[in-house]
Amino acid sequence: MKIIIIGGGASGIVAAINYKRNHSSDDVLVIEQLVSPLKKLLASGNGKCNLGNSNINYSLYNNPEFAKSIIDGYDYKKFFSSISIETKTYGDLAYPVSESAVSVKEALLNSAKNLGISIKTEEKLVDYSLKDKIEVITNKGKYLADKLYFAGGLKSSPKLGSDGSVLDILINHNYKMKNPQPGLSPLFTKEKTKLVDGIRVKAVVSLFENNKLIHKEDGEVLFKEHGLSGIVIFNTMSLISRSIEKDHVISLDLLPDFDEKYLEKYRNSHKFSEFLLAFLNPKISSYLKDRFNSEDAIFKSLKDLRFTFDKSYGFDFSQVSVGGILVSEVDENLMSKKEKNVYIIGELLDIDGPCGGYNLTWAFASAIKSTK
Ligand SMILES: Cc1cc2nc3c(=O)[nH]c(=O)nc-3n(C[C@H](O)[C@H](O)[C@H](O)COP(=O)(O)OP(=O)(O)OC[C@H]3O[C@@H](n4cnc5c(N)ncnc54)[C@H](O)[C@@H]3O)c2cc1C
């Protein structure tokens, strides 16, 4: 049998390895459009590769039940140990002991090479058609395959390879999808933030969707010249992208360690300027004075500083795409329901999770589940 995998990213390379391990006499070919595979993996986790999570909370994925059905049973420690990558955790976040994405890339490619997997680079899928076999058409030629895996990613960080081209091909083949939106990215707010550009605060972030609270998470928020960033904001942006058509307001509790009564008492026993000095970075105080025109309004904003969502920073700044091919288009092993022996894995499917190893977990687990 000849197996072709489109995309030499996280899911494509792991699918190739797992397939070949389970079917050693079959030919496995990976077609990758960039000059080298696994470019995005190299950038992951700030170059350290947060490759998994020891305590996955499935409810944080969209389509949580489907995600669970694929990931359940996948053991990142076991898989990575099998390619000579030992892992360690910081809290729940799993990294290679080397703390280097380069070592993960090398181990994956060594393993692929030792198994005899072919990887063709600088070759791009253009189309495919189903005949007796599956005809795979690239910018360089044609191949016949018995099984075809789509592992081309979606649209986030297109410089790292995922340019949406595979999604377009699948749409032409009548696959249903949810229009991808940038997730895990900074966001623009309607309110100006230039005065606090570069300031970081520990805050509790609440997300309101059409005036209803839908998420609360604490973390570090980084003010940008035109909006907000930081991991907690990245996660917030993904949730917004899941229902981008709705209205979203983000509220920051700038002083989560102090309750309102305590702050009120402090305020009443000090001059307002002293009160602000005691609790806030002076640049934030100046920002609040500029934005609000009464002491009461400034006081209220300390535990409820509101920003109206304007737009995301776009796919260039996004770590994962929200949306993709509907999970109802594939079966429990990720084979297409309408095209036999065609599989769709990784980010291409409508599954995304928050920061913390969730998205690589999905990419690797979907690769393994589909190649049993
Ligand atoms: C900066 C950054 C940091 C990240 N850090 C983390 C992290 O620490 N932990 C985590 O869990 N997740 C992280 N992610 C998310 C994670 O990397 C992705 O979810 C994951 O790589 C998706 O895997 P994939 O195989 O589906 O797609 P990709 O890794 O995007 O791979 C798709 C591959 O297909 C190729 N391709 C596309 N179209 C074609 C075509 N037409 N023909 C041939 N080849 C094609 C692309 O060139 C690419 O190599 C990060 C993402 C970014 C951008």
The ligand as a Tripos MOL2 file, in Angstrom:
@<TRIPOS>MOLECULE
LIG
   53    58     1     0     0
SMALL
NO_CHARGES

@<TRIPOS>ATOM
      1 C1          4.3190   30.4740   17.5060 C.3       1 LIG1
      2 C2          3.5110   29.2570   17.8850 C.ar      1 LIG1
      3 C3          3.7510   28.6370   19.1030 C.ar      1 LIG1
      4 C4          2.9870   27.5090   19.4720 C.ar      1 LIG1
      5 N1          3.2740   26.8880   20.6600 N.ar      1 LIG1
      6 C5          2.5560   25.7930   21.0280 C.ar      1 LIG1
      7 C6          2.8840   25.0870   22.2130 C.ar      1 LIG1
      8 O1          3.8900   25.3690   22.8950 O.2       1 LIG1
      9 N2          2.0640   24.0350   22.5740 N.ar      1 LIG1
     10 C7          0.9960   23.6530   21.8110 C.ar      1 LIG1
     11 O2          0.3040   22.7060   22.1990 O.2       1 LIG1
     12 N3          0.6910   24.2830   20.6470 N.ar      1 LIG1
     13 C8          1.4660   25.3270   20.2340 C.ar      1 LIG1
     14 N4          1.1730   25.9480   19.0430 N.ar      1 LIG1
     15 C9          0.0970   25.3850   18.1810 C.3       1 LIG1
     16 C10         0.6110   24.1340   17.4450 C.3       1 LIG1
     17 O3          1.9020   24.3660   16.9600 O.3       1 LIG1
     18 C11        -0.3310   23.7670   16.2870 C.3       1 LIG1
     19 O4         -1.6310   23.5680   16.8140 O.3       1 LIG1
     20 C12         0.1360   22.4950   15.5880 C.3       1 LIG1
     21 O5          1.4000   22.6920   15.0140 O.3       1 LIG1
     22 C13        -0.8540   22.0580   14.5040 C.3       1 LIG1
     23 O6         -0.3260   20.9240   13.8820 O.3       1 LIG1
     24 P1         -0.7570   20.5270   12.3930 P.3       1 LIG1
     25 O7          0.1020   19.3760   12.0130 O.co2     1 LIG1
     26 O8         -2.2200   20.3700   12.3280 O.co2     1 LIG1
     27 O9         -0.3970   21.7920   11.5010 O.3       1 LIG1
     28 P2          1.0000   22.5070   11.2460 P.3       1 LIG1
     29 O10         1.9530   22.2330   12.3500 O.co2     1 LIG1
     30 O11         0.6670   23.9110   10.9200 O.co2     1 LIG1
     31 O12         1.5730   21.7800    9.9650 O.3       1 LIG1
     32 C14         0.9570   21.8610    8.7070 C.3       1 LIG1
     33 C15         2.0170   21.5820    7.6440 C.3       1 LIG1
     34 O13         1.3820   21.3920    6.3800 O.3       1 LIG1
     35 C16         2.1230   22.0750    5.3860 C.3       1 LIG1
     36 N5          1.2110   22.4060    4.2820 N.ar      1 LIG1
     37 C17         0.1510   23.2470    4.3070 C.ar      1 LIG1
     38 N6         -0.4680   23.2890    3.1240 N.ar      1 LIG1
     39 C18         0.2160   22.4360    2.3020 C.ar      1 LIG1
     40 C19         0.0770   22.0450    0.9440 C.ar      1 LIG1
     41 N7         -0.9100   22.5240    0.1560 N.pl3     1 LIG1
     42 N8          0.9690   21.1370    0.4300 N.ar      1 LIG1
     43 C20         1.9740   20.6330    1.1960 C.ar      1 LIG1
     44 N9          2.1580   20.9950    2.4880 N.ar      1 LIG1
     45 C21         1.2920   21.8710    3.0380 C.ar      1 LIG1
     46 C22         2.6470   23.2960    6.0990 C.3       1 LIG1
     47 O14         3.7840   23.8630    5.4470 O.3       1 LIG1
     48 C23         2.9760   22.7470    7.4850 C.3       1 LIG1
     49 O15         4.3050   22.2830    7.5830 O.3       1 LIG1
     50 C24         1.9440   27.0420   18.6180 C.ar      1 LIG1
     51 C25         1.7080   27.6730   17.3960 C.ar      1 LIG1
     52 C26         2.4940   28.7660   17.0170 C.ar      1 LIG1
     53 C27         2.2520   29.4250   15.6880 C.3       1 LIG1
@<TRIPOS>BOND
     1     1     2 1
     2     2     3 ar
     3     2    52 ar
     4     3     4 ar
     5     4     5 ar
     6     4    50 ar
     7     5     6 ar
     8     6     7 ar
     9     6    13 1
    10     7     8 2
    11     7     9 ar
    12     9    10 ar
    13    10    11 2
    14    10    12 ar
    15    12    13 ar
    16    13    14 ar
    17    14    15 1
    18    14    50 ar
    19    15    16 1
    20    16    17 1
    21    16    18 1
    22    18    19 1
    23    18    20 1
    24    20    21 1
    25    20    22 1
    26    22    23 1
    27    23    24 1
    28    24    25 2
    29    24    26 1
    30    24    27 1
    31    27    28 1
    32    28    29 2
    33    28    30 1
    34    28    31 1
    35    31    32 1
    36    32    33 1
    37    33    34 1
    38    33    48 1
    39    34    35 1
    40    35    36 1
    41    35    46 1
    42    36    37 ar
    43    36    45 ar
    44    37    38 ar
    45    38    39 ar
    46    39    40 ar
    47    39    45 ar
    48    40    41 1
    49    40    42 ar
    50    42    43 ar
    51    43    44 ar
    52    44    45 ar
    53    46    47 1
    54    46    48 1
    55    48    49 1
    56    50    51 ar
    57    51    52 ar
    58    52    53 1
@<TRIPOS>SUBSTRUCTURE
     1 LIG1         1 GROUP 0 **** ****
